[in-house]
């Protein structure tokens, strides 16, 4: 890659991250829609609270084996019991973190701003460190005694989880610009799924060879910025069906068993989707929330009550979909109707991560680093 090409990619990365973390601060943005009064339909409460420090990177927490794994900007990595927030271990990545966290319960990995992949063992001790040539904002994927890392230029690196030995590198000719926002890197049986621009690619995990790739969107525009359509993670999985958003372009679902597109709908937006067996749910660029039928993409309902509220990525938990907003509120909507079921508060700063769930406990993280664990009933 030429220095000029990397500079252009890096510039866009700065723009993308600024848009993500400063949502709602620009004077020319529409005013957030005021929240409406409602009567709670379900019960729920905060069950514990902790702090990871002010976040200056797009943290994606992980949930595994009854624990939450989180990382702070300063390099602190922690494993917490989901039920009560008790700390199991704490580690230091040795530098500020740019991406995290990936874990299989045995090995846990983050990436530093120095482009160093750091892997910890099950007790939080550093197992190994290896440097990659480009920046990383997507959390590593740890699976099958391997650690997979995707850099912002969409190059995928595979390491042996035991000793850090580099196993292979997958790289294809890329677009001039890429998105500095967590992308798609996910397992499907014996296949590694990775976002390559607007395409979902399936790689054979032992050699890194391409099995298939499918376009989730067909970008259109007069310049490279308008045609930017990188897939946004984490994706939604139900069996062999994977659904994801193509940045500001589309929402789509793929059958990973056959490597075939199921449906795609042209809709803007930049945040992760939620979904269950029957629905895919997400907010567009104006925070209008839509639920689509998971099997064919037909619209089931829309909700315009949260317009311009800087919504986070979404998570479907049983009969509700959970997300946060720029004022730190956490909303629980019915997946069937889109009606508000419950609203809880955090620390008043934006919810900046897609919520994660372990058992019956939902974890949300705010910009000020508040770790809020909620349990809806």
C-alpha positions as CSV (number, residue, x, y, z in Angstrom):
1,X,0.0,0.0,0.0
2,X,1.4,3.4,-0.9
3,X,1.8,6.1,1.8
4,X,-0.7,8.2,0.0
5,X,-3.4,5.5,0.1
6,X,-2.8,4.8,3.8
7,X,-3.0,8.5,4.6
8,X,-6.4,8.7,2.8
9,X,-7.6,5.7,4.8
10,X,-6.3,7.1,8.0
11,X,-8.0,10.4,7.4
12,X,-11.4,8.8,6.8
13,X,-10.8,6.8,10.0
14,X,-10.5,10.0,12.0
15,X,-13.7,11.3,10.4
16,X,-15.6,8.1,11.1
17,X,-14.5,7.8,14.7
18,X,-15.3,11.5,15.4
19,X,-18.8,11.0,14.0
20,X,-19.2,8.0,16.2
21,X,-18.0,9.4,19.5
22,X,-19.2,13.0,19.1
23,X,-22.7,12.2,17.9
24,X,-25.1,14.9,19.0
25,X,-22.5,17.5,19.6
26,X,-22.5,19.3,16.2
27,X,-24.5,22.5,16.1
28,X,-26.0,21.7,12.6
29,X,-27.5,18.4,13.8
30,X,-31.3,18.3,14.3
31,X,-32.4,18.5,17.9
32,X,-32.9,15.2,19.6
33,X,-36.6,14.3,19.9
34,X,-37.8,14.6,23.5
35,X,-38.6,11.4,25.2
36,X,-42.3,10.6,25.7
37,X,-43.9,9.6,28.9
38,X,-44.9,6.0,29.1
39,X,-46.2,3.4,31.5
40,X,-43.6,0.6,32.1
41,X,-44.8,-2.8,30.9
42,X,-42.0,-4.8,32.4
43,X,-39.8,-4.6,35.5
44,X,-36.1,-4.2,35.6
45,X,-33.3,-2.8,37.7
46,X,-29.6,-2.1,37.9
47,X,-27.9,-5.0,39.6
48,X,-24.4,-3.7,39.8
49,X,-22.2,-0.8,38.7
50,X,-18.4,-0.5,37.9
51,X,-16.0,1.8,36.1
52,X,-13.5,1.2,33.3
53,X,-12.4,4.8,32.8
54,X,-13.2,7.4,30.1
55,X,-13.4,5.6,26.7
56,X,-11.5,7.0,23.7
57,X,-11.9,4.0,21.5
58,X,-14.9,1.9,20.2
59,X,-15.0,-0.7,22.9
60,X,-16.9,-3.9,22.1
61,X,-17.3,-5.9,25.4
62,X,-17.4,-9.7,25.3
63,X,-19.6,-12.1,27.2
64,X,-18.5,-15.7,27.7
65,X,-19.0,-18.5,30.3
66,X,-20.9,-16.3,32.7
67,X,-18.5,-13.4,32.6
68,X,-18.1,-10.0,30.9
69,X,-14.7,-9.0,29.5
70,X,-14.0,-5.3,29.2
71,X,-11.0,-3.0,28.4
72,X,-10.3,0.6,29.2
73,X,-8.4,3.1,27.1
74,X,-5.5,3.0,29.5
75,X,-4.8,-0.7,28.8
76,X,-6.7,-2.2,31.7
77,X,-8.4,-5.5,30.8
78,X,-10.9,-7.0,33.3
79,X,-12.9,-10.2,33.6
80,X,-16.1,-9.7,35.7
81,X,-18.7,-12.2,36.9
82,X,-21.9,-11.2,35.0
83,X,-24.2,-12.1,37.9
84,X,-22.7,-9.7,40.5
85,X,-19.8,-7.8,38.9
86,X,-17.1,-9.5,41.0
87,X,-13.7,-9.1,39.4
88,X,-12.1,-12.4,38.5
89,X,-8.9,-11.0,37.1
90,X,-7.3,-7.7,36.0
91,X,-4.5,-7.3,33.5
92,X,-2.5,-4.6,31.8
93,X,-2.1,-4.5,28.0
94,X,1.0,-2.4,28.3
95,X,-0.3,0.5,26.3
96,X,-3.5,2.3,25.3
97,X,-6.1,0.1,23.7
98,X,-7.6,0.6,20.3
99,X,-9.7,-2.5,20.0
100,X,-11.2,-5.1,22.3
101,X,-12.2,-7.5,23.6
102,X,-12.2,-11.0,22.0
103,X,-12.3,-14.2,24.1
104,X,-13.1,-17.9,24.1
105,X,-13.0,-18.1,27.9
106,X,-9.5,-19.6,27.8
107,X,-7.7,-16.8,25.9
108,X,-8.6,-13.1,25.8
109,X,-7.2,-10.6,23.4
110,X,-7.1,-6.8,22.8
111,X,-5.0,-4.6,20.4
112,X,-3.1,-1.5,21.5
113,X,-2.6,1.8,19.7
114,X,0.9,0.6,18.9
115,X,-0.8,-2.1,16.8
116,X,0.3,-4.8,19.2
117,X,-2.0,-7.9,19.6
118,X,-1.9,-8.9,23.2
119,X,-3.3,-12.3,24.4
120,X,-3.9,-13.2,28.0
121,X,-4.5,-16.6,29.5
122,X,-7.4,-17.7,31.7
123,X,-5.9,-16.0,34.8
124,X,-5.1,-12.7,33.1
125,X,-1.4,-13.3,32.6
126,X,0.1,-12.2,29.3
127,X,0.5,-15.2,27.0
128,X,2.2,-13.3,24.1
129,X,2.4,-10.1,22.1
130,X,2.7,-9.7,18.3
131,X,2.6,-6.5,16.2
132,X,0.5,-6.1,13.1
133,X,1.4,-3.5,10.4
134,X,-1.8,-1.4,10.5
135,X,-4.2,0.0,13.1
136,X,-7.0,-2.2,14.5
137,X,-10.5,-1.1,15.7
138,X,-12.4,-4.4,15.4
139,X,-12.2,-6.7,18.4
140,X,-10.0,-9.8,17.8
141,X,-11.9,-13.1,17.4
142,X,-10.6,-16.0,19.5
143,X,-11.8,-19.4,18.3
144,X,-10.4,-22.9,17.7
145,X,-7.1,-22.1,19.5
146,X,-6.5,-19.2,17.0
147,X,-6.6,-15.5,17.3
148,X,-7.9,-13.6,14.2
149,X,-7.3,-9.9,13.8
150,X,-8.6,-7.6,11.1
151,X,-6.8,-4.3,10.6
152,X,-8.6,-1.2,9.3
153,X,-7.4,-1.9,5.8
154,X,-9.4,-5.2,6.0
155,X,-6.3,-7.4,6.1
156,X,-7.0,-10.5,8.3
157,X,-4.1,-12.0,10.3
158,X,-4.4,-15.4,12.0
159,X,-2.2,-16.4,15.0
160,X,-1.8,-19.5,17.0
161,X,-3.4,-18.7,20.4
162,X,-0.8,-20.8,22.3
163,X,2.4,-19.1,21.1
164,X,1.5,-16.2,18.8
165,X,2.9,-17.9,15.7
166,X,1.5,-16.2,12.6
167,X,-0.4,-18.8,10.6
168,X,-1.5,-16.8,7.6
169,X,-2.6,-13.4,6.2
170,X,-5.5,-12.8,4.0
171,X,-5.4,-9.6,1.8
172,X,-7.3,-8.6,-1.3
173,X,-7.3,-5.4,-3.3
174,X,-9.2,-2.9,-1.3
175,X,-11.0,0.3,-1.8
176,X,-9.2,3.6,-1.3
177,X,-11.1,4.4,1.9
178,X,-12.2,2.2,4.8
179,X,-14.3,2.7,7.9
180,X,-12.6,3.1,11.3
181,X,-15.4,1.4,13.1
182,X,-15.7,-2.2,14.4
183,X,-16.4,-4.5,11.4
184,X,-17.5,-8.1,11.0
185,X,-15.3,-10.9,12.1
186,X,-17.3,-13.9,13.2
187,X,-17.2,-17.7,13.3
188,X,-19.6,-20.0,11.5
189,X,-18.9,-23.7,12.0
190,X,-15.6,-24.4,10.2
191,X,-15.6,-21.0,8.5
192,X,-14.3,-17.5,9.4
193,X,-16.7,-14.7,8.2
194,X,-15.1,-11.3,7.6
195,X,-16.4,-8.0,6.2
196,X,-14.5,-6.9,3.1
197,X,-16.1,-3.6,2.2
198,X,-19.7,-4.2,1.4
199,X,-19.0,-8.0,0.9
200,X,-19.2,-10.8,3.5
201,X,-16.3,-13.2,2.8
202,X,-16.0,-16.7,4.2
203,X,-12.4,-17.9,4.8
204,X,-11.1,-21.4,5.5
205,X,-9.6,-20.8,9.0
206,X,-6.5,-23.1,8.7
207,X,-5.1,-21.7,5.5
208,X,-7.0,-18.4,5.0
209,X,-8.3,-19.3,1.5
210,X,-11.5,-17.8,0.2
211,X,-14.5,-20.1,0.2
212,X,-17.2,-17.5,-1.0
213,X,-18.1,-13.9,-0.7
214,X,-21.5,-12.2,-1.1
215,X,-22.3,-8.5,-1.6
216,X,-24.7,-7.1,1.0
217,X,-24.9,-3.7,-0.6
218,X,-24.2,-2.1,-4.0
219,X,-22.6,1.3,-3.1
220,X,-23.5,4.2,-5.2
221,X,-22.1,7.7,-5.1
222,X,-20.0,10.3,-6.9
223,X,-17.0,10.0,-4.7
224,X,-15.2,7.5,-2.5
225,X,-16.8,8.7,0.7
226,X,-20.3,8.3,-0.6
227,X,-19.5,4.8,-1.8
228,X,-18.1,3.7,1.5
229,X,-20.2,0.7,2.6
230,X,-18.1,-1.4,5.0
231,X,-20.0,-3.9,7.1
232,X,-20.6,-2.9,10.7
233,X,-20.2,-5.4,13.5
234,X,-21.2,-7.3,15.5
235,X,-23.5,-9.2,13.1
236,X,-26.7,-10.9,14.1
237,X,-26.8,-14.7,13.9
238,X,-29.7,-17.1,13.9
239,X,-28.6,-20.6,12.9
240,X,-26.9,-20.2,9.5
241,X,-28.4,-16.8,8.9
242,X,-26.1,-13.8,9.4
243,X,-27.4,-10.2,9.1
244,X,-25.4,-7.0,9.1
245,X,-25.5,-3.4,8.2
246,X,-23.5,-2.0,5.3
247,X,-22.5,1.5,6.5
248,X,-25.0,4.1,5.3
249,X,-26.1,1.7,2.5
250,X,-28.1,-1.3,3.4
251,X,-29.4,-3.9,5.9
252,X,-29.0,-7.5,4.6
253,X,-29.0,-11.2,5.5
254,X,-26.9,-14.0,4.2
255,X,-27.3,-17.8,4.4
256,X,-23.7,-18.8,5.5
257,X,-24.4,-22.4,4.8
258,X,-24.8,-21.8,1.1
259,X,-23.0,-18.5,0.8
260,X,-26.1,-16.9,-0.7
261,X,-27.8,-13.5,-0.2
262,X,-31.2,-13.9,1.4
263,X,-32.4,-10.3,1.1
264,X,-31.1,-6.7,1.2
265,X,-32.9,-3.4,1.9
266,X,-31.5,0.0,1.0
267,X,-31.4,2.0,4.3
268,X,-28.8,4.3,5.8
269,X,-27.4,3.9,9.3
270,X,-24.1,3.2,11.0
271,X,-24.9,1.1,14.1
272,X,-25.1,-2.6,14.8
273,X,-28.3,-4.5,14.3
274,X,-30.3,-6.7,16.7
275,X,-32.3,-9.7,15.8
276,X,-34.0,-12.9,16.8
277,X,-35.5,-15.9,14.9
278,X,-38.3,-13.7,13.4
279,X,-37.0,-10.1,13.2
280,X,-34.0,-7.9,12.4
281,X,-34.1,-4.6,14.1
282,X,-32.0,-1.4,13.6
283,X,-32.0,2.4,13.5
284,X,-31.3,4.4,10.4
285,X,-29.1,7.6,10.1
286,X,-31.9,9.6,11.7
287,X,-32.5,7.1,14.5
288,X,-35.8,5.9,13.0
289,X,-36.1,2.3,14.2
290,X,-37.3,-0.4,11.9
291,X,-38.0,-4.1,12.3
292,X,-37.8,-6.3,9.2
293,X,-38.9,-9.9,8.8
294,X,-35.8,-12.0,9.2
295,X,-36.8,-14.4,6.4
296,X,-37.6,-11.9,3.6
297,X,-36.9,-8.4,4.8
298,X,-40.5,-7.1,4.8
299,X,-41.1,-4.2,7.2
300,X,-43.0,-5.3,10.4
301,X,-43.0,-2.0,12.3
302,X,-41.3,1.4,12.6
303,X,-40.7,3.7,15.5
304,X,-39.9,7.4,15.1
305,X,-40.0,8.3,18.8
306,X,-36.2,8.3,19.2
307,X,-35.2,10.5,16.2
308,X,-31.8,12.1,16.4
309,X,-31.1,10.7,19.8
310,X,-27.7,9.2,18.9
311,X,-28.7,5.6,19.5
312,X,-26.2,2.9,20.2
313,X,-26.1,-0.5,18.5
314,X,-28.9,-2.8,19.5
315,X,-29.4,-6.2,21.3
316,X,-32.4,-8.5,21.2
317,X,-33.0,-10.2,24.6
318,X,-36.1,-12.4,24.7
319,X,-39.2,-10.2,24.0
320,X,-37.3,-6.9,24.0
321,X,-34.7,-5.0,22.1
322,X,-32.2,-3.0,24.2
323,X,-30.2,0.1,23.2
324,X,-28.9,3.3,24.7
325,X,-28.9,7.0,23.7
326,X,-26.8,10.2,23.9
327,X,-28.3,11.1,27.3
328,X,-27.3,7.8,28.8
329,X,-30.9,6.3,28.9
330,X,-31.3,2.6,28.2
331,X,-34.5,1.7,26.4
332,X,-36.3,-1.6,26.2
333,X,-38.8,-1.9,23.3
334,X,-41.1,-4.8,22.5
335,X,-39.6,-6.7,19.5
336,X,-43.2,-7.5,18.4
337,X,-44.7,-3.9,18.4
338,X,-41.8,-1.5,18.9
339,X,-43.5,0.0,21.9
340,X,-41.4,1.1,25.0
341,X,-41.5,-1.4,27.8
342,X,-39.0,0.0,30.2
343,X,-36.5,2.9,30.5
344,X,-33.5,2.9,32.8
345,X,-30.8,5.5,33.5
346,X,-27.0,5.4,33.6
347,X,-24.6,8.3,34.3
348,X,-26.0,10.8,31.8
349,X,-23.2,10.4,29.2
350,X,-23.8,8.6,25.8
351,X,-24.1,4.8,25.7
352,X,-21.3,4.1,23.2
353,X,-21.3,0.4,22.8
354,X,-23.7,-2.2,21.7
355,X,-25.1,-3.9,24.8
356,X,-24.1,-7.5,25.6
357,X,-25.9,-10.1,27.6
358,X,-24.8,-13.0,29.8
359,X,-27.6,-15.1,31.2
360,X,-30.2,-12.6,32.3
361,X,-27.8,-9.7,32.8
362,X,-27.4,-7.0,30.2
363,X,-24.2,-4.8,30.3
364,X,-24.1,-1.3,28.8
365,X,-21.1,1.0,28.7
366,X,-21.1,4.8,28.7
367,X,-18.5,7.2,27.3
368,X,-17.4,8.0,30.8
369,X,-16.6,4.3,31.3
370,X,-19.5,3.4,33.4
371,X,-20.3,-0.3,33.4
372,X,-24.0,-0.7,34.1
373,X,-25.5,-4.1,34.6
374,X,-29.2,-4.4,34.3
375,X,-31.6,-7.3,34.7
376,X,-35.0,-6.9,33.0
377,X,-37.8,-9.2,34.2
